[in-house]
């Protein structure tokens, strides 16, 4: 089994998983989305709310704002504090504003400056003249399998496409090149060449356009092309590493349980 990083661009990443199985590929995808702990607002104390939104709606909007996740925090269930509000397992955002005002994620300043919204332009609620809003929101570590607010990334994969051009049948007419939606085919020296095969949608438009049946679309069921997009809570490469680590821990736990039978 091997993982090759193909591209990292900001919060996006592509990587290739080779010599593997569909079961493991899906396990890795699920581990990335469900087993990597991130920070998110988990509890809100409201002291005043004259806005048009109920407390629960504002709390939900706060919870869905992605937060940066620095190292060092403990999971609430692993912390010895009684109220789960100590600096080791949580941080808080205190807000007090009066209208007219548009409250956005940029107004959320945590007691730990390392924890912050990934964007400062997310609208939360608009206050009209005379309205007041005051609350304290508590952020903690959690897992995407518990609530989507803790999901660190979107992750998907597909079989690695295999595009085969039969040289004895191909006359370089270019019919397949014209219909390819991803433009990965080209004609060189009267023969069709393939580039960036990972972009292939496997739509088979090229097969249908080729009257000589000189091109064939398939896939390699031991190679998987992954796309990972972080919410911004941590870099995509770190998310991948933590997802692999979480999956390895589960395998070791399972193996240990089997040995005890």
C-alpha positions in Angstrom: 0.0 0.0 0.0 1.3 3.4 -0.9 0.1 7.0 -0.8 1.4 9.6 -3.3 0.6 13.3 -2.8 -0.2 14.7 -6.3 -1.3 18.3 -5.5 -1.7 20.6 -2.5 -3.3 24.0 -3.3 -4.4 25.9 -0.2 -7.2 23.9 1.4 -7.4 21.4 -1.4 -5.4 18.3 -2.0 -5.3 15.3 -4.4 -3.5 12.1 -3.6 -3.2 8.6 -5.0 -3.7 5.5 -3.0 -2.1 2.4 -4.7 -2.0 -1.3 -4.1 -5.2 -1.1 -2.0 -8.8 -2.3 -2.0 -12.2 -0.4 -2.2 -12.8 -1.4 1.4 -9.7 0.3 2.7 -10.2 3.3 0.4 -13.6 3.9 1.9 -12.3 3.3 5.4 -9.7 6.0 4.9 -12.3 8.4 3.5 -14.6 7.8 6.5 -11.7 8.2 8.9 -10.7 11.5 7.4 -14.3 12.9 7.7 -15.3 11.3 11.0 -12.3 10.5 13.2 -10.1 13.7 13.1 -10.9 16.0 16.1 -11.5 19.7 15.4 -12.7 22.7 17.4 -16.2 24.0 17.1 -18.7 25.9 19.3 -20.5 23.3 21.5 -22.3 25.4 24.1 -23.6 29.0 24.3 -24.7 31.0 27.3 -27.0 33.8 26.3 -27.3 36.8 28.7 -29.4 39.1 26.3 -31.0 38.5 22.9 -33.3 41.1 21.4 -32.7 40.0 17.8 -35.2 38.4 15.5 -33.6 35.0 15.9 -34.2 32.5 18.8 -31.2 31.6 21.0 -31.1 28.1 19.4 -30.8 29.5 15.9 -27.9 31.8 16.8 -26.2 28.9 18.6 -26.6 26.7 15.6 -25.0 29.3 13.3 -22.1 29.8 15.7 -21.6 26.0 15.8 -21.3 25.7 12.0 -18.6 28.3 11.7 -15.3 26.5 11.1 -12.6 27.3 13.7 -8.8 26.9 13.5 -7.6 23.9 15.6 -4.2 24.4 17.2 -2.5 21.4 18.9 -2.5 21.0 22.7 -6.3 20.8 23.5 -7.7 17.7 25.2 -11.0 16.0 24.3 -13.6 16.9 26.9 -14.0 13.2 27.9 -10.2 13.0 28.6 -10.0 16.2 30.7 -10.2 16.0 34.5 -12.1 19.3 34.9 -15.7 19.1 36.1 -17.5 21.7 34.0 -15.5 21.0 30.7 -14.7 24.7 30.5 -11.0 24.8 31.6 -8.3 26.1 29.3 -7.0 22.6 28.7 -10.2 21.5 26.9 -12.0 24.6 25.8 -11.9 28.3 24.9 -14.6 30.9 24.8 -15.9 33.8 22.7 -17.5 36.7 24.5 -19.7 39.0 22.4 -21.7 42.1 23.4 -23.1 44.3 20.7 -26.0 46.8 20.1 -27.8 47.6 16.9 -27.9 48.7 14.3 -25.2 46.2 13.6 -24.4 43.1 11.5 -22.7 40.5 13.7 -20.2 38.4 11.7 -17.7 35.8 12.4 -15.0 38.5 12.5 -16.5 39.7 15.8 -15.7 36.4 17.5 -12.5 36.8 19.5 -11.5 33.8 21.6 -9.7 33.8 24.9 -7.1 31.7 23.0 -6.0 33.8 20.0 -4.9 30.6 18.2 -8.6 29.6 17.8 -10.4 31.8 15.3 -13.0 31.5 12.6 -11.4 30.5 9.3 -13.3 33.5 7.7 -14.2 36.8 9.2 -17.1 37.4 6.7 -19.7 34.9 7.8 -22.9 36.7 8.8 -24.6 35.6 12.0 -27.4 38.0 12.8 -28.4 41.5 12.0 -29.5 43.8 14.9 -31.8 46.7 14.4 -31.9 50.0 16.3 -32.1 49.4 20.1 -31.6 45.6 19.9 -28.9 44.0 22.0 -27.1 40.7 21.9 -24.7 39.3 24.6 -23.4 35.8 24.9 -20.4 33.6 25.7 -19.8 30.7 23.3 -17.6 27.7 24.3 -15.6 25.8 21.7 -14.3 22.3 22.3 -12.8 19.4 20.4 -15.1 16.8 18.8 -15.5 14.3 16.0 -17.4 14.5 12.7 -19.1 11.2 13.5 -20.9 13.0 16.4 -21.9 16.2 14.5 -21.0 17.6 11.1 -19.8 20.9 12.8 -16.6 18.9 13.8 -16.0 17.5 10.3 -12.6 18.8 9.2 -12.9 18.2 5.4 -14.8 16.8 2.5 -13.2 13.7 1.0 -14.1 11.7 -2.0 -12.3 9.2 -4.3 -12.7 7.3 -7.6 -11.0 4.4 -9.3 -7.9 5.5 -11.2 -9.1 5.7 -14.8 -7.2 3.6 -17.5 -7.5 4.9 -21.0 -6.2 2.4 -23.6 -5.6 3.4 -27.2 -5.1 0.5 -29.6 -2.4 1.7 -32.1 -3.3 -0.9 -34.8 -6.9 0.4 -34.9 -6.4 4.2 -34.3 -5.9 6.3 -37.5 -5.7 9.6 -35.7 -9.0 10.9 -36.9 -9.4 13.0 -33.7 -13.1 12.2 -33.2 -12.5 11.1 -29.6 -10.5 14.3 -29.0 -13.4 16.5 -30.0 -15.9 15.0 -27.7 -13.7 14.5 -24.5 -15.2 16.9 -21.9 -12.0 17.1 -19.9 -9.7 17.6 -22.9 -7.2 14.9 -21.9 -6.8 13.5 -25.4 -4.7 15.0 -28.2 -3.5 13.9 -31.6 0.3 13.6 -32.1 1.9 12.0 -35.2 -1.5 10.7 -36.3 -2.0 8.9 -33.1 -4.2 9.7 -30.0 -2.2 10.5 -26.9 -3.5 10.6 -23.3 -2.4 13.2 -20.7 -3.6 13.7 -17.1 -5.5 10.5 -17.1 -6.7 11.2 -13.5 -9.0 13.9 -14.9 -11.0 11.3 -16.9 -14.7 11.2 -16.0 -15.1 7.7 -17.5 -18.1 9.0 -19.4 -17.1 6.9 -22.4 -18.0 9.7 -24.9 -14.7 8.9 -26.7 -15.6 5.3 -27.0 -19.0 6.2 -28.6 -17.3 8.6 -31.0 -14.7 6.2 -32.2 -16.2 4.1 -35.0 -13.1 1.8 -35.1 -13.3 1.0 -31.4 -9.7 2.1 -31.1 -10.1 3.6 -27.6 -11.2 1.8 -24.5 -12.0 3.2 -21.0 -11.5 1.1 -17.9 -10.2 1.5 -14.4 -7.6 0.1 -12.0 -9.4 -1.4 -8.9 -6.2 -1.2 -6.9 -5.6 2.5 -7.4 -7.8 5.3 -6.0 -7.7 9.0 -6.8 -8.6 11.1 -3.8 -9.8 14.7 -3.5 -9.7 16.3 -0.1 -10.9 19.8 0.7 -10.3 21.2 4.2 -12.9 23.5 5.9 -9.9 25.5 6.9 -9.7 24.2 10.4 -6.3 22.7 9.7 -4.1 22.1 6.6 -5.2 19.2 4.3 -2.0 17.3 4.7 -2.4 17.3 8.5 -5.9 16.1 8.2 -4.7 13.2 6.0 -2.0 12.3 8.5 -4.4 12.4 11.4 -7.0 10.3 9.5 -4.4 7.6 8.8 -3.3 7.7 12.4 -6.9 7.3 13.6 -7.5 4.4 11.2 -4.3 2.7 12.3 -5.3 3.0 16.0 -8.6 1.3 15.1 -6.9 -1.6 13.4 -4.5 -2.1 16.4 -7.4 -2.0 18.8 -9.3 -4.6 16.7 -6.2 -6.8 16.4 -5.7 -6.6 20.2 -9.3 -7.6 20.8 -9.0 -10.6 18.4 -5.9 -11.9 20.3 -7.9 -11.9 23.5 -10.5 -14.3 22.1 
